[in-house]
């Protein structure tokens, strides 16, 4: 029997292993990084958070945002 640590449950974070960088989101959506910055400025893009000087994206929220755009 393995001794596994329980994972904390949070309502704002996904169960992913890590948050995506803007380069990750750019590759996933197939759009330039600059487009993501423009969408963010206009409040049109996927939700993100600023950690220090870096933007990070929850992959589940990016997928949900994309689903809402193609539905």
NORWO-V162141 format. One record per backbone hydrogen bond with DSSP energy under -1.0 kcal/mol. CO is the residue of the C=O (numbers start at 0). NH is the residue of the N-H. If there is no record, write none. Layout:
co=[CO:CO]
nh=[NH:NH]
This chain:
co=[1:19:20:21:22:23:24:25:25:31:32:33:34:35:36:37:38:39:48:50:53:55:56:57:58:59:60:61:62:63:64:65:66]
nh=[3:56:24:25:26:27:28:29:30:35:36:37:38:39:40:41:43:42:55:53:50:48:19:61:62:63:64:65:66:67:68:69:70]
